[in-house]
Amino acid sequence: MQLGTGRAKITVPRDAVVDVEGLRTGWKDVRYKVRLHSRLGGPMIRISGAMEFGRLTIRHARR
């Protein structure tokens, strides 16, 4: 992901595990709350890249 300014929103499956360790942020942090009750065997989603002044919001699908 390359994000200079603006915002990006990503919706992932309910049982997904999201790894944002490879994402470098400049000005703002990533908004992501880890699900407490995720099932094993769900997809692993890795987000890497660089953000300067933008904001990334990640949320799990409700259904």
Number of C-alpha atoms within 10 A of each C-alpha: 12 12 16 13 12 11 12 12 11 11 11 17 15 17 17 19 19 20 13 14 10 11 16 17 17 12 11 12 16 15 11 14 11 13 14 6 8 12 12 9 9 12 14 12 13 12 14 14 13 16 23 16 15 19 20 18 14 17 17 18 12 8 5
